Amino acid sequence: MTTASITQAKTNLSKLIKKVRHGESILILDRNIPVARLEPLPASSREADEAKLAELERRGLVKRGTGKLPRDFFRLPRLKFKKSLVEAVLEERREVRW
């Protein structure tokens, strides 16, 4: 476990946070007396999940939804075939030749 005085922690907070992100714990000392500990969040915590999602959103990789999905969103459309789906697919394969 890495230790840092309050002065070192204030001066090098970004470096210490980087170490915490990589799984290391940092013990903060005030005149050689431990007063606080910087630790990474558990991987399965709600806060960690929220932080990861916020980071992905910040990088433009995801966009959070703005509301609920329509009630019929997960319903599959009803398809009306004169023949079976297998026959339709086979017929389409015969028609389309590369």
Backbone as XML, in Angstrom:
<?xml version="1.0"?>
<chain id="A" units="angstrom">
  <residue number="1" name="MET">
    <atom name="N" x="0.845" y="-1.169" z="0.000"/>
    <atom name="CA" x="0.000" y="0.000" z="0.000"/>
    <atom name="C" x="0.892" y="1.234" z="0.000"/>
  </residue>
  <residue number="2" name="THR">
    <atom name="N" x="0.590" y="2.153" z="-0.873"/>
    <atom name="CA" x="1.331" y="3.405" z="-0.955"/>
    <atom name="C" x="0.846" y="4.359" z="0.122"/>
  </residue>
  <residue number="3" name="THR">
    <atom name="N" x="1.783" y="5.144" z="0.664"/>
    <atom name="CA" x="1.404" y="6.172" z="1.633"/>
    <atom name="C" x="1.758" y="7.533" z="1.067"/>
  </residue>
  <residue number="4" name="ALA">
    <atom name="N" x="1.009" y="8.543" z="1.492"/>
    <atom name="CA" x="1.274" y="9.913" z="1.056"/>
    <atom name="C" x="0.842" y="10.861" z="2.165"/>
  </residue>
  <residue number="5" name="SER">
    <atom name="N" x="1.635" y="11.900" z="2.369"/>
    <atom name="CA" x="1.239" y="12.927" z="3.335"/>
    <atom name="C" x="0.130" y="13.762" z="2.702"/>
  </residue>
  <residue number="6" name="ILE">
    <atom name="N" x="-0.524" y="14.564" z="3.517"/>
    <atom name="CA" x="-1.585" y="15.420" z="2.991"/>
    <atom name="C" x="-1.031" y="16.362" z="1.931"/>
  </residue>
  <residue number="7" name="THR">
    <atom name="N" x="0.145" y="16.910" z="2.164"/>
    <atom name="CA" x="0.769" y="17.807" z="1.199"/>
    <atom name="C" x="1.045" y="17.071" z="-0.113"/>
  </residue>
  <residue number="8" name="GLN">
    <atom name="N" x="1.617" y="15.871" z="-0.019"/>
    <atom name="CA" x="1.881" y="15.084" z="-1.224"/>
    <atom name="C" x="0.581" y="14.734" z="-1.943"/>
  </residue>
  <residue number="9" name="ALA">
    <atom name="N" x="-0.453" y="14.419" z="-1.177"/>
    <atom name="CA" x="-1.734" y="14.062" z="-1.781"/>
    <atom name="C" x="-2.322" y="15.245" z="-2.537"/>
  </residue>
  <residue number="10" name="LYS">
    <atom name="N" x="-2.229" y="16.448" z="-1.956"/>
    <atom name="CA" x="-2.754" y="17.638" z="-2.635"/>
    <atom name="C" x="-1.949" y="17.931" z="-3.900"/>
  </residue>
  <residue number="11" name="THR">
    <atom name="N" x="-0.645" y="17.783" z="-3.808"/>
    <atom name="CA" x="0.220" y="18.088" z="-4.943"/>
    <atom name="C" x="0.095" y="17.052" z="-6.063"/>
  </residue>
  <residue number="12" name="ASN">
    <atom name="N" x="-0.039" y="15.782" z="-5.701"/>
    <atom name="CA" x="-0.011" y="14.699" z="-6.681"/>
    <atom name="C" x="-1.337" y="13.935" z="-6.771"/>
  </residue>
  <residue number="13" name="LEU">
    <atom name="N" x="-2.451" y="14.611" z="-6.555"/>
    <atom name="CA" x="-3.730" y="13.914" z="-6.514"/>
    <atom name="C" x="-4.016" y="13.146" z="-7.810"/>
  </residue>
  <residue number="14" name="SER">
    <atom name="N" x="-3.735" y="13.744" z="-8.942"/>
    <atom name="CA" x="-3.988" y="13.062" z="-10.223"/>
    <atom name="C" x="-3.201" y="11.764" z="-10.328"/>
  </residue>
  <residue number="15" name="LYS">
    <atom name="N" x="-1.943" y="11.785" z="-9.924"/>
    <atom name="CA" x="-1.114" y="10.578" z="-9.964"/>
    <atom name="C" x="-1.648" y="9.516" z="-9.010"/>
  </residue>
  <residue number="16" name="LEU">
    <atom name="N" x="-2.073" y="9.952" z="-7.830"/>
    <atom name="CA" x="-2.614" y="9.001" z="-6.855"/>
    <atom name="C" x="-3.924" y="8.390" z="-7.356"/>
  </residue>
  <residue number="17" name="ILE">
    <atom name="N" x="-4.775" y="9.204" z="-7.956"/>
    <atom name="CA" x="-6.035" y="8.691" z="-8.508"/>
    <atom name="C" x="-5.754" y="7.678" z="-9.615"/>
  </residue>
  <residue number="18" name="LYS">
    <atom name="N" x="-4.741" y="7.919" z="-10.422"/>
    <atom name="CA" x="-4.376" y="6.969" z="-11.474"/>
    <atom name="C" x="-3.980" y="5.620" z="-10.872"/>
  </residue>
  <residue number="19" name="LYS">
    <atom name="N" x="-3.226" y="5.663" z="-9.756"/>
    <atom name="CA" x="-2.844" y="4.423" z="-9.076"/>
    <atom name="C" x="-4.086" y="3.707" z="-8.531"/>
  </residue>
  <residue number="20" name="VAL">
    <atom name="N" x="-5.027" y="4.480" z="-7.983"/>
    <atom name="CA" x="-6.261" y="3.896" z="-7.447"/>
    <atom name="C" x="-7.056" y="3.244" z="-8.569"/>
  </residue>
  <residue number="21" name="ARG">
    <atom name="N" x="-7.117" y="3.888" z="-9.731"/>
    <atom name="CA" x="-7.826" y="3.312" z="-10.880"/>
    <atom name="C" x="-7.236" y="1.966" z="-11.291"/>
  </residue>
  <residue number="22" name="HIS">
    <atom name="N" x="-5.955" y="1.783" z="-11.030"/>
    <atom name="CA" x="-5.300" y="0.519" z="-11.371"/>
    <atom name="C" x="-5.353" y="-0.484" z="-10.216"/>
  </residue>
  <residue number="23" name="GLY">
    <atom name="N" x="-6.156" y="-0.171" z="-9.184"/>
    <atom name="CA" x="-6.391" y="-1.144" z="-8.134"/>
    <atom name="C" x="-5.592" y="-0.963" z="-6.856"/>
  </residue>
  <residue number="24" name="GLU">
    <atom name="N" x="-4.759" y="0.046" z="-6.784"/>
    <atom name="CA" x="-3.919" y="0.240" z="-5.605"/>
    <atom name="C" x="-4.648" y="1.089" z="-4.560"/>
  </residue>
  <residue number="25" name="SER">
    <atom name="N" x="-4.365" y="0.840" z="-3.294"/>
    <atom name="CA" x="-4.904" y="1.660" z="-2.200"/>
    <atom name="C" x="-3.837" y="2.635" z="-1.747"/>
  </residue>
  <residue number="26" name="ILE">
    <atom name="N" x="-4.270" y="3.838" z="-1.378"/>
    <atom name="CA" x="-3.351" y="4.879" z="-0.929"/>
    <atom name="C" x="-3.741" y="5.277" z="0.495"/>
  </residue>
  <residue number="27" name="LEU">
    <atom name="N" x="-2.788" y="5.257" z="1.400"/>
    <atom name="CA" x="-3.018" y="5.659" z="2.780"/>
    <atom name="C" x="-2.549" y="7.103" z="2.931"/>
  </residue>
  <residue number="28" name="ILE">
    <atom name="N" x="-3.440" y="7.982" z="3.388"/>
    <atom name="CA" x="-3.108" y="9.396" z="3.570"/>
    <atom name="C" x="-2.715" y="9.617" z="5.034"/>
  </residue>
  <residue number="29" name="LEU">
    <atom name="N" x="-1.548" y="10.265" z="5.221"/>
    <atom name="CA" x="-1.007" y="10.486" z="6.564"/>
    <atom name="C" x="-1.004" y="11.968" z="6.912"/>
  </residue>
  <residue number="30" name="ASP">
    <atom name="N" x="-1.339" y="12.266" z="8.152"/>
    <atom name="CA" x="-1.222" y="13.620" z="8.675"/>
    <atom name="C" x="-0.223" y="13.556" z="9.816"/>
  </residue>
  <residue number="31" name="ARG">
    <atom name="N" x="0.973" y="14.058" z="9.564"/>
    <atom name="CA" x="2.077" y="13.988" z="10.541"/>
    <atom name="C" x="2.333" y="12.541" z="10.966"/>
  </residue>
  <residue number="32" name="ASN">
    <atom name="N" x="2.432" y="11.676" z="9.966"/>
    <atom name="CA" x="2.707" y="10.247" z="10.133"/>
    <atom name="C" x="1.599" y="9.478" z="10.840"/>
  </residue>
  <residue number="33" name="ILE">
    <atom name="N" x="0.407" y="10.063" z="10.944"/>
    <atom name="CA" x="-0.735" y="9.369" z="11.533"/>
    <atom name="C" x="-1.753" y="9.130" z="10.411"/>
  </residue>
  <residue number="34" name="PRO">
    <atom name="N" x="-2.127" y="7.882" z="10.187"/>
    <atom name="CA" x="-3.104" y="7.595" z="9.115"/>
    <atom name="C" x="-4.447" y="8.259" z="9.412"/>
  </residue>
  <residue number="35" name="VAL">
    <atom name="N" x="-4.964" y="8.999" z="8.413"/>
    <atom name="CA" x="-6.244" y="9.679" z="8.593"/>
    <atom name="C" x="-7.269" y="9.303" z="7.518"/>
  </residue>
  <residue number="36" name="ALA">
    <atom name="N" x="-6.812" y="8.779" z="6.396"/>
    <atom name="CA" x="-7.745" y="8.445" z="5.321"/>
    <atom name="C" x="-7.118" y="7.406" z="4.401"/>
  </residue>
  <residue number="37" name="ARG">
    <atom name="N" x="-7.973" y="6.769" z="3.637"/>
    <atom name="CA" x="-7.506" y="5.777" z="2.677"/>
    <atom name="C" x="-8.258" y="5.989" z="1.365"/>
  </residue>
  <residue number="38" name="LEU">
    <atom name="N" x="-7.524" y="6.092" z="0.269"/>
    <atom name="CA" x="-8.121" y="6.127" z="-1.068"/>
    <atom name="C" x="-8.119" y="4.702" z="-1.597"/>
  </residue>
  <residue number="39" name="GLU">
    <atom name="N" x="-9.304" y="4.189" z="-1.921"/>
    <atom name="CA" x="-9.405" y="2.816" z="-2.413"/>
    <atom name="C" x="-10.270" y="2.779" z="-3.664"/>
  </residue>
  <residue number="40" name="PRO">
    <atom name="N" x="-9.978" y="1.839" z="-4.549"/>
    <atom name="CA" x="-10.849" y="1.698" z="-5.716"/>
    <atom name="C" x="-12.216" y="1.168" z="-5.286"/>
  </residue>
  <residue number="41" name="LEU">
    <atom name="N" x="-13.239" y="1.565" z="-6.007"/>
    <atom name="CA" x="-14.577" y="1.043" z="-5.728"/>
    <atom name="C" x="-14.642" y="-0.416" z="-6.133"/>
  </residue>
  <residue number="42" name="PRO">
    <atom name="N" x="-15.439" y="-1.214" z="-5.438"/>
    <atom name="CA" x="-15.608" y="-2.606" z="-5.862"/>
    <atom name="C" x="-16.156" y="-2.651" z="-7.290"/>
  </residue>
  <residue number="43" name="ALA">
    <atom name="N" x="-15.707" y="-3.614" z="-8.048"/>
    <atom name="CA" x="-16.084" y="-3.695" z="-9.463"/>
    <atom name="C" x="-17.585" y="-3.814" z="-9.667"/>
  </residue>
  <residue number="44" name="SER">
    <atom name="N" x="-18.301" y="-4.357" z="-8.707"/>
    <atom name="CA" x="-19.731" y="-4.576" z="-8.887"/>
    <atom name="C" x="-20.593" y="-3.533" z="-8.188"/>
  </residue>
  <residue number="45" name="SER">
    <atom name="N" x="-19.991" y="-2.448" z="-7.711"/>
    <atom name="CA" x="-20.788" y="-1.461" z="-6.986"/>
    <atom name="C" x="-21.559" y="-0.569" z="-7.956"/>
  </residue>
  <residue number="46" name="ARG">
    <atom name="N" x="-22.665" y="-0.051" z="-7.488"/>
    <atom name="CA" x="-23.497" y="0.838" z="-8.310"/>
    <atom name="C" x="-22.713" y="2.097" z="-8.696"/>
  </residue>
  <residue number="47" name="GLU">
    <atom name="N" x="-21.894" y="2.615" z="-7.762"/>
    <atom name="CA" x="-21.109" y="3.806" z="-8.042"/>
    <atom name="C" x="-20.077" y="3.542" z="-9.142"/>
  </residue>
  <residue number="48" name="ALA">
    <atom name="N" x="-19.447" y="2.360" z="-9.099"/>
    <atom name="CA" x="-18.465" y="2.012" z="-10.128"/>
    <atom name="C" x="-19.137" y="1.888" z="-11.484"/>
  </residue>
  <residue number="49" name="ASP">
    <atom name="N" x="-20.313" y="1.268" z="-11.511"/>
    <atom name="CA" x="-21.048" y="1.141" z="-12.776"/>
    <atom name="C" x="-21.423" y="2.511" z="-13.322"/>
  </residue>
  <residue number="50" name="GLU">
    <atom name="N" x="-21.878" y="3.391" z="-12.456"/>
    <atom name="CA" x="-22.254" y="4.742" z="-12.873"/>
    <atom name="C" x="-21.039" y="5.499" z="-13.389"/>
  </residue>
  <residue number="51" name="ALA">
    <atom name="N" x="-19.900" y="5.341" z="-12.724"/>
    <atom name="CA" x="-18.676" y="6.015" z="-13.156"/>
    <atom name="C" x="-18.222" y="5.511" z="-14.523"/>
  </residue>
  <residue number="52" name="LYS">
    <atom name="N" x="-18.310" y="4.191" z="-14.747"/>
    <atom name="CA" x="-17.923" y="3.633" z="-16.048"/>
    <atom name="C" x="-18.847" y="4.136" z="-17.149"/>
  </residue>
  <residue number="53" name="LEU">
    <atom name="N" x="-20.142" y="4.166" z="-16.859"/>
    <atom name="CA" x="-21.102" y="4.650" z="-17.842"/>
    <atom name="C" x="-20.872" y="6.127" z="-18.157"/>
  </residue>
  <residue number="54" name="ALA">
    <atom name="N" x="-20.601" y="6.923" z="-17.128"/>
    <atom name="CA" x="-20.319" y="8.344" z="-17.335"/>
    <atom name="C" x="-19.071" y="8.536" z="-18.189"/>
  </residue>
  <residue number="55" name="GLU">
    <atom name="N" x="-18.061" y="7.707" z="-17.970"/>
    <atom name="CA" x="-16.834" y="7.793" z="-18.772"/>
    <atom name="C" x="-17.107" y="7.440" z="-20.232"/>
  </residue>
  <residue number="56" name="LEU">
    <atom name="N" x="-17.877" y="6.369" z="-20.463"/>
    <atom name="CA" x="-18.222" y="5.992" z="-21.837"/>
    <atom name="C" x="-19.036" y="7.085" z="-22.513"/>
  </residue>
  <residue number="57" name="GLU">
    <atom name="N" x="-19.937" y="7.703" z="-21.764"/>
    <atom name="CA" x="-20.750" y="8.787" z="-22.318"/>
    <atom name="C" x="-19.875" y="9.998" z="-22.646"/>
  </residue>
  <residue number="58" name="ARG">
    <atom name="N" x="-18.942" y="10.300" z="-21.761"/>
    <atom name="CA" x="-18.038" y="11.430" z="-21.984"/>
    <atom name="C" x="-17.203" y="11.229" z="-23.245"/>
  </residue>
  <residue number="59" name="ARG">
    <atom name="N" x="-16.793" y="9.983" z="-23.491"/>
    <atom name="CA" x="-15.993" y="9.674" z="-24.679"/>
    <atom name="C" x="-16.832" y="9.546" z="-25.936"/>
  </residue>
  <residue number="60" name="GLY">
    <atom name="N" x="-18.150" y="9.659" z="-25.797"/>
    <atom name="CA" x="-19.022" y="9.603" z="-26.962"/>
    <atom name="C" x="-19.307" y="8.199" z="-27.455"/>
  </residue>
  <residue number="61" name="LEU">
    <atom name="N" x="-19.068" y="7.186" z="-26.630"/>
    <atom name="CA" x="-19.272" y="5.800" z="-27.052"/>
    <atom name="C" x="-20.682" y="5.298" z="-26.780"/>
  </residue>
  <residue number="62" name="VAL">
    <atom name="N" x="-21.373" y="5.922" z="-25.825"/>
    <atom name="CA" x="-22.765" y="5.561" z="-25.537"/>
    <atom name="C" x="-23.564" y="6.840" z="-25.335"/>
  </residue>
  <residue number="63" name="LYS">
    <atom name="N" x="-24.856" y="6.719" z="-25.511"/>
    <atom name="CA" x="-25.767" y="7.829" z="-25.235"/>
    <atom name="C" x="-26.895" y="7.280" z="-24.386"/>
  </residue>
  <residue number="64" name="ARG">
    <atom name="N" x="-27.122" y="7.904" z="-23.255"/>
    <atom name="CA" x="-28.167" y="7.427" z="-22.353"/>
    <atom name="C" x="-29.542" y="7.727" z="-22.932"/>
  </residue>
  <residue number="65" name="GLY">
    <atom name="N" x="-30.459" y="6.826" z="-22.645"/>
    <atom name="CA" x="-31.823" y="7.012" z="-23.091"/>
    <atom name="C" x="-32.495" y="8.164" z="-22.362"/>
  </residue>
  <residue number="66" name="THR">
    <atom name="N" x="-33.560" y="8.666" z="-22.971"/>
    <atom name="CA" x="-34.255" y="9.804" z="-22.383"/>
    <atom name="C" x="-35.606" y="9.429" z="-21.803"/>
  </residue>
  <residue number="67" name="GLY">
    <atom name="N" x="-36.043" y="8.206" z="-21.984"/>
    <atom name="CA" x="-37.347" y="7.829" z="-21.468"/>
    <atom name="C" x="-37.574" y="6.341" z="-21.595"/>
  </residue>
  <residue number="68" name="LYS">
    <atom name="N" x="-38.830" y="5.944" z="-21.446"/>
    <atom name="CA" x="-39.182" y="4.532" z="-21.525"/>
    <atom name="C" x="-39.380" y="4.121" z="-22.974"/>
  </residue>
  <residue number="69" name="LEU">
    <atom name="N" x="-39.163" y="2.837" z="-23.223"/>
    <atom name="CA" x="-39.412" y="2.291" z="-24.554"/>
    <atom name="C" x="-40.909" y="2.151" z="-24.771"/>
  </residue>
  <residue number="70" name="PRO">
    <atom name="N" x="-41.349" y="2.238" z="-26.025"/>
    <atom name="CA" x="-42.764" y="2.017" z="-26.294"/>
    <atom name="C" x="-43.183" y="0.624" z="-25.832"/>
  </residue>
  <residue number="71" name="ARG">
    <atom name="N" x="-44.429" y="0.484" z="-25.478"/>
    <atom name="CA" x="-44.948" y="-0.773" z="-24.932"/>
    <atom name="C" x="-44.719" y="-1.945" z="-25.893"/>
  </residue>
  <residue number="72" name="ASP">
    <atom name="N" x="-44.839" y="-1.716" z="-27.191"/>
    <atom name="CA" x="-44.726" y="-2.804" z="-28.172"/>
    <atom name="C" x="-43.300" y="-2.953" z="-28.725"/>
  </residue>
  <residue number="73" name="PHE">
    <atom name="N" x="-42.317" y="-2.357" z="-28.082"/>
    <atom name="CA" x="-40.955" y="-2.364" z="-28.606"/>
    <atom name="C" x="-40.399" y="-3.777" z="-28.808"/>
  </residue>
  <residue number="74" name="PHE">
    <atom name="N" x="-40.660" y="-4.673" z="-27.878"/>
    <atom name="CA" x="-40.081" y="-6.014" z="-27.948"/>
    <atom name="C" x="-40.986" y="-7.029" z="-28.645"/>
  </residue>
  <residue number="75" name="ARG">
    <atom name="N" x="-42.110" y="-6.613" z="-29.149"/>
    <atom name="CA" x="-42.994" y="-7.537" z="-29.863"/>
    <atom name="C" x="-42.510" y="-7.720" z="-31.286"/>
  </residue>
  <residue number="76" name="LEU">
    <atom name="N" x="-42.486" y="-8.940" z="-31.713"/>
    <atom name="CA" x="-42.103" y="-9.228" z="-33.090"/>
    <atom name="C" x="-43.300" y="-9.005" z="-34.005"/>
  </residue>
  <residue number="77" name="PRO">
    <atom name="N" x="-43.043" y="-8.466" z="-35.181"/>
    <atom name="CA" x="-44.166" y="-8.275" z="-36.096"/>
    <atom name="C" x="-44.699" y="-9.621" z="-36.578"/>
  </residue>
  <residue number="78" name="ARG">
    <atom name="N" x="-45.968" y="-9.675" z="-36.806"/>
    <atom name="CA" x="-46.559" y="-10.901" z="-37.346"/>
    <atom name="C" x="-46.392" y="-10.889" z="-38.859"/>
  </residue>
  <residue number="79" name="LEU">
    <atom name="N" x="-45.750" y="-11.917" z="-39.351"/>
    <atom name="CA" x="-45.511" y="-12.021" z="-40.786"/>
    <atom name="C" x="-46.503" y="-13.010" z="-41.390"/>
  </residue>
  <residue number="80" name="LYS">
    <atom name="N" x="-47.034" y="-12.644" z="-42.517"/>
    <atom name="CA" x="-47.994" y="-13.524" z="-43.186"/>
    <atom name="C" x="-47.317" y="-14.107" z="-44.423"/>
  </residue>
  <residue number="81" name="PHE">
    <atom name="N" x="-47.119" y="-15.399" z="-44.399"/>
    <atom name="CA" x="-46.497" y="-16.089" z="-45.516"/>
    <atom name="C" x="-47.504" y="-17.048" z="-46.136"/>
  </residue>
  <residue number="82" name="LYS">
    <atom name="N" x="-47.459" y="-17.142" z="-47.454"/>
    <atom name="CA" x="-48.281" y="-18.137" z="-48.136"/>
    <atom name="C" x="-47.626" y="-19.502" z="-48.018"/>
  </residue>
  <residue number="83" name="LYS">
    <atom name="N" x="-46.332" y="-19.485" z="-47.782"/>
    <atom name="CA" x="-45.592" y="-20.734" z="-47.589"/>
    <atom name="C" x="-44.779" y="-20.618" z="-46.303"/>
  </residue>
  <residue number="84" name="SER">
    <atom name="N" x="-44.084" y="-21.650" z="-45.976"/>
    <atom name="CA" x="-43.311" y="-21.619" z="-44.735"/>
    <atom name="C" x="-42.124" y="-20.669" z="-44.881"/>
  </residue>
  <residue number="85" name="LEU">
    <atom name="N" x="-41.632" y="-20.220" z="-43.770"/>
    <atom name="CA" x="-40.491" y="-19.313" z="-43.763"/>
    <atom name="C" x="-39.266" y="-19.973" z="-44.387"/>
  </residue>
  <residue number="86" name="VAL">
    <atom name="N" x="-39.070" y="-21.253" z="-44.121"/>
    <atom name="CA" x="-37.938" y="-21.989" z="-44.690"/>
    <atom name="C" x="-38.025" y="-21.991" z="-46.206"/>
  </residue>
  <residue number="87" name="GLU">
    <atom name="N" x="-39.224" y="-22.252" z="-46.735"/>
    <atom name="CA" x="-39.394" y="-22.250" z="-48.193"/>
    <atom name="C" x="-39.121" y="-20.869" z="-48.779"/>
  </residue>
  <residue number="88" name="ALA">
    <atom name="N" x="-39.567" y="-19.826" z="-48.094"/>
    <atom name="CA" x="-39.332" y="-18.465" z="-48.577"/>
    <atom name="C" x="-37.839" y="-18.144" z="-48.613"/>
  </residue>
  <residue number="89" name="VAL">
    <atom name="N" x="-37.107" y="-18.551" z="-47.585"/>
    <atom name="CA" x="-35.665" y="-18.293" z="-47.550"/>
    <atom name="C" x="-34.957" y="-19.068" z="-48.645"/>
  </residue>
  <residue number="90" name="LEU">
    <atom name="N" x="-35.321" y="-20.330" z="-48.827"/>
    <atom name="CA" x="-34.693" y="-21.126" z="-49.886"/>
    <atom name="C" x="-34.977" y="-20.545" z="-51.264"/>
  </residue>
  <residue number="91" name="GLU">
    <atom name="N" x="-36.185" y="-20.083" z="-51.470"/>
    <atom name="CA" x="-36.532" y="-19.475" z="-52.752"/>
    <atom name="C" x="-35.726" y="-18.204" z="-52.983"/>
  </residue>
  <residue number="92" name="GLU">
    <atom name="N" x="-35.573" y="-17.403" z="-51.951"/>
    <atom name="CA" x="-34.792" y="-16.178" z="-52.080"/>
    <atom name="C" x="-33.337" y="-16.499" z="-52.390"/>
  </residue>
  <residue number="93" name="ARG">
    <atom name="N" x="-32.798" y="-17.537" z="-51.783"/>
    <atom name="CA" x="-31.411" y="-17.937" z="-52.058"/>
    <atom name="C" x="-31.247" y="-18.379" z="-53.508"/>
  </residue>
  <residue number="94" name="ARG">
    <atom name="N" x="-32.250" y="-19.047" z="-54.033"/>
    <atom name="CA" x="-32.160" y="-19.492" z="-55.439"/>
    <atom name="C" x="-32.217" y="-18.300" z="-56.369"/>
  </residue>
  <residue number="95" name="GLU">
    <atom name="N" x="-33.012" y="-17.289" z="-56.033"/>
    <atom name="CA" x="-33.173" y="-16.116" z="-56.888"/>
    <atom name="C" x="-31.935" y="-15.233" z="-56.895"/>
  </residue>
  <residue number="96" name="VAL">
    <atom name="N" x="-31.299" y="-15.084" z="-55.766"/>
    <atom name="CA" x="-30.153" y="-14.187" z="-55.647"/>
    <atom name="C" x="-28.875" y="-14.973" z="-55.839"/>
  </residue>
  <residue number="97" name="ARG">
    <atom name="N" x="-28.264" y="-14.781" z="-56.968"/>
    <atom name="CA" x="-26.967" y="-15.425" z="-57.246"/>
    <atom name="C" x="-25.913" y="-14.354" z="-57.382"/>
  </residue>
  <residue number="98" name="TRP">
    <atom name="N" x="-24.842" y="-14.531" z="-56.729"/>
    <atom name="CA" x="-23.785" y="-13.528" z="-56.724"/>
    <atom name="C" x="-22.954" y="-13.710" z="-57.910"/>
  </residue>
</chain>
